Structure formats: structure tokens, C-alpha cells
Amino acid sequence: MLYMAERCRVGSPQCFSRHPTLFAAGPRTFDSLPSYNVWKSLRVRRAQEVMSVVSGETEWKDVVAVARGHSVAFFDVREPAVVSSKAAFSLSAHQDEVSEIAMDEQNGLVAAADDAGSVLVYDIRAKKILRRMENCHSNICSCVKFRPGHRWQLVSGGLDGKVVHWSFNKIKALHTVVLTPPQQQAQQLVNPRFVYAMANSGMADDVVVGLGDGSVALVDVQRGA
């Protein structure tokens, strides 16, 4: 861990995604023009909370992936209907609810973290599971991010207080950073330092991690520190 900013307000992963011409939020997509008029609505099954939304910006700019329940649904926004309730296809292989999804647009992949502590990687073109990494975390896997410029790598964070750097080709953990040791978790019952959000930028080795105690940590995943 290189740097920590204390007393920042940290919430759960936000269900938003940027798109070249759209904003995606929850089960609906919104026109990004200043008027913010609804251009298209994507409806998922009732009683299924949408936890995460991602979309592409170039090759996959017409695809919106939605995490709902135990599955990830893929919608094609080129469909003429203003209200779209039918996904182009859906992949359901999780044993528990999906908490966050991330897209590697260059390689046509979507990674999904779930409440069972697992991470699944989907191949969008083949419409199938590419890799399954079970028990990545001993608690809920709350967030996942691909590493840009690193073909077979991603980073996951969970409510076990760990950030894990993965080679998902080999299904192998390269580095594990423990931000909250078990003894500290036992002592800090209110707002424990669980990992709730992550962000990375470009090909940098650093990942910004939002923790449950209101702090933000900067983790060098390449060094595991």
C-alpha cells in the first residue's frame, strides 16, 4: 500500500457505466445530452436488483451488460424498441448474486464478481464462460477490474479485506494484499475495513481501493504492496 487518504466517504459500487452516446444506470439507459431525456429503457425481471452495468465504447459500444441476480444479461441497444425487456443473451453460472461486472473491450471479455467470493470471466463473442475462479475470497467478492494492457490479468476485492491480483488464464493468484487482517476485523465491528470499491486507470500498476471505514488506499498490485 503506497498511500491512504483518511475520512473519505465510501459507498457501495455504483451501478453506472459510461457509453459514447448513452449513460447507463441501473436497469435503464439515459441519453447523455444535456436534456437527459430517456432514449431507451432496458427492463430486467421484476424483483431482481440491478447491481452493476457496463458498456463498451468502440467495438462493443452497442452492448450493455447488466448484472442481475445470479446472471449477467447482455442487451443490444440497436434494437428498435424504446423499451427493451428481452436480452440478446444471458449467462447464468453463479452460485450467488453477482455484485459487480467489468468489461475488457479489447478482448471481448466480461468479468463478474459474486457474493460467493468467486469471479467468472465470460467471452462475449463465444457467449460462454471462459474461466471460473471459485473461492477467490472468503467473503463476498464486492468488486473486480481488468488490468488494461495485461491480457490475462484482473484484480478483485472483497469483504474479507483483501485485494487479489489474478492471472485468470492460469487461474492463479499472483499477489494478495491484506488490507484488513482477521484480528483487526474481529476488533472493528462497526464499519470494518472491507473493500467496497476499486478503480484503475490506463496501464498503471496502482489500484485505488475504497474501504468501509471511510478511507481510500492506493495499492500497487504488481508488487503486491
C-alpha positions in Angstrom: 0.0 0.0 0.0 1.5 3.3 -1.1 -0.9 5.9 0.2 -4.0 6.2 2.2 -6.5 9.1 2.3 -8.5 9.1 5.5 -12.1 10.0 6.2 -13.3 9.9 2.6 -16.9 8.9 2.2 -17.1 5.5 0.6 -20.2 3.7 -0.6 -21.0 0.5 -2.4 -20.0 0.0 -6.0 -22.2 2.3 -8.1 -24.4 1.0 -10.9 -23.3 3.3 -13.6 -21.5 2.9 -16.9 -20.2 5.4 -19.5 -21.1 5.0 -23.1 -20.2 7.1 -26.2 -23.8 8.3 -26.6 -25.5 7.0 -23.5 -25.4 6.9 -19.8 -26.4 3.5 -18.3 -27.8 3.5 -14.8 -29.4 0.5 -13.2 -32.0 -1.1 -15.5 -32.3 1.9 -17.7 -30.1 3.8 -20.2 -30.3 7.5 -20.5 -29.4 9.9 -23.3 -26.1 11.8 -22.4 -27.2 15.0 -24.0 -27.8 17.9 -21.6 -31.6 17.4 -21.7 -31.2 13.9 -20.2 -34.3 12.6 -21.9 -34.8 8.9 -21.7 -33.7 7.4 -25.1 -34.1 3.8 -24.3 -35.1 1.7 -21.3 -33.8 -1.7 -20.5 -36.1 -3.7 -18.2 -35.0 -6.7 -16.3 -37.1 -9.2 -14.4 -39.1 -7.8 -11.5 -37.7 -8.4 -8.0 -34.2 -8.6 -9.4 -32.0 -5.8 -8.3 -29.5 -4.5 -10.8 -26.1 -4.4 -9.1 -23.8 -3.3 -11.9 -23.9 -2.1 -15.5 -21.1 -1.9 -18.1 -20.9 -1.0 -21.8 -18.3 -0.7 -24.5 -17.1 2.5 -26.2 -15.8 1.2 -29.6 -16.3 -2.4 -30.9 -18.9 -3.2 -28.1 -20.5 0.2 -28.0 -23.9 -1.3 -28.7 -23.7 -3.8 -25.9 -24.9 -3.1 -22.4 -24.1 -5.9 -19.8 -26.4 -5.9 -16.7 -25.7 -7.9 -13.5 -29.0 -9.1 -12.2 -29.5 -11.9 -9.6 -27.3 -14.9 -10.4 -26.7 -13.9 -14.0 -25.3 -11.4 -16.5 -27.6 -10.2 -19.2 -26.4 -8.7 -22.5 -28.6 -6.1 -24.2 -28.2 -4.8 -27.8 -29.2 -1.1 -27.7 -29.6 -1.1 -31.5 -32.9 -2.9 -31.0 -35.6 -0.5 -32.3 -37.9 -0.8 -29.3 -37.7 2.1 -26.9 -38.4 -0.2 -24.0 -36.4 -3.4 -24.3 -37.2 -6.2 -22.0 -35.5 -9.1 -23.8 -31.8 -9.5 -23.5 -29.8 -10.6 -26.6 -28.4 -13.4 -24.4 -27.9 -14.1 -20.7 -25.2 -16.1 -18.9 -26.1 -17.7 -15.6 -23.4 -19.7 -13.9 -23.1 -18.1 -10.5 -23.9 -19.8 -7.2 -24.8 -16.5 -5.6 -25.8 -13.0 -6.7 -23.5 -11.0 -8.9 -22.1 -7.9 -7.2 -20.1 -6.2 -9.9 -19.1 -6.7 -13.5 -16.2 -5.2 -15.6 -15.5 -5.2 -19.3 -12.3 -5.8 -21.2 -13.5 -4.4 -24.5 -10.3 -5.0 -26.4 -10.5 -8.8 -25.9 -14.3 -9.1 -25.7 -14.5 -10.2 -22.1 -16.7 -9.5 -19.1 -15.6 -10.4 -15.5 -18.3 -10.9 -12.8 -17.7 -10.9 -9.1 -20.3 -12.6 -6.9 -21.4 -12.9 -3.3 -20.0 -16.5 -3.1 -16.5 -14.9 -3.3 -15.9 -16.1 -6.9 -15.0 -14.4 -10.1 -16.2 -15.7 -13.5 -14.8 -14.4 -16.8 -17.2 -14.5 -19.8 -16.3 -14.5 -23.6 -18.8 -12.2 -25.2 -18.1 -13.4 -28.7 -18.5 -17.1 -27.9 -21.3 -16.4 -25.3 -19.8 -18.7 -22.8 -17.7 -18.9 -19.6 -14.0 -18.6 -20.3 -12.7 -19.0 -16.8 -14.1 -19.7 -13.3 -12.2 -18.8 -10.2 -14.0 -20.1 -7.2 -13.4 -19.1 -3.5 -11.3 -16.1 -4.6 -12.4 -14.5 -1.3 -13.6 -16.0 2.0 -16.4 -13.4 2.0 -18.4 -11.6 -0.7 -16.3 -10.6 -3.7 -17.5 -7.0 -4.0 -15.6 -5.7 -7.0 -13.5 -6.7 -10.0 -11.4 -4.8 -12.6 -9.4 -5.9 -15.6 -5.8 -4.7 -15.9 -5.5 -2.7 -19.2 -2.6 -3.8 -21.3 -2.3 -7.1 -19.4 -4.1 -9.7 -21.5 -4.9 -12.3 -18.8 -4.9 -10.3 -15.6 -7.6 -8.8 -13.3 -7.9 -7.6 -9.8 -10.6 -8.5 -7.3 -11.6 -7.0 -3.9 -13.8 -8.5 -1.2 -15.4 -8.2 2.2 -12.5 -10.3 3.6 -10.4 -7.1 3.4 -8.2 -8.5 0.6 -7.2 -7.2 -2.9 -6.1 -10.1 -5.1 -4.1 -9.8 -8.4 -5.0 -12.7 -10.7 -3.7 -14.4 -13.8 -7.1 -15.8 -14.9 -5.5 -17.7 -17.7 -3.8 -19.9 -15.2 -6.5 -19.4 -12.5 -3.7 -18.3 -10.2 -3.4 -15.6 -7.6 -0.2 -13.6 -8.4 -0.3 -11.3 -5.4 -2.6 -10.8 -2.4 -2.7 -7.6 -0.4 -4.4 -7.9 3.0 -5.8 -4.5 3.9 -7.7 -5.8 6.9 -6.0 -8.6 9.0 -8.5 -11.1 10.6 -7.7 -9.8 14.1 -8.5 -6.3 13.1 -11.8 -7.4 11.5 -12.7 -9.0 14.8 -11.9 -5.8 16.8 -13.6 -3.4 14.4 -17.2 -4.4 14.4 -18.6 -1.0 13.1 -17.6 0.0 9.6 -14.8 -2.6 9.2 -12.1 -2.0 6.5 -13.8 -4.2 3.9 -13.2 -3.5 0.2 -16.3 -1.9 -1.3 -15.0 -0.2 -4.5 -11.9 -0.2 -6.8 -10.7 1.9 -9.7 -7.7 1.8 -12.0 -6.5 3.9 -14.9 -4.6 3.0 -18.1 -1.7 0.6 -17.7 -0.6 1.8 -14.3 0.1 -0.8 -11.6 -1.8 1.1 -9.0 -5.4 0.4 -8.0 -7.5 2.8 -5.8 -9.4 0.9 -3.2 -12.4 2.3 -1.2 -12.7 0.8 2.3 -15.7 0.5 4.6 -14.1 2.7 7.4 -14.1 5.8 5.1 -10.5 5.5 3.9 -9.0 5.1 0.5 -5.9 3.0 -0.2 -3.6 3.1 -3.2 -2.4 -0.5 -3.9 0.5 -1.5 -6.2 -0.9 -4.8 -7.5 2.3 -5.6 -9.5 4.4 -5.6 -6.3 1.6 -6.8 -4.1 2.1 -3.9 -1.7 
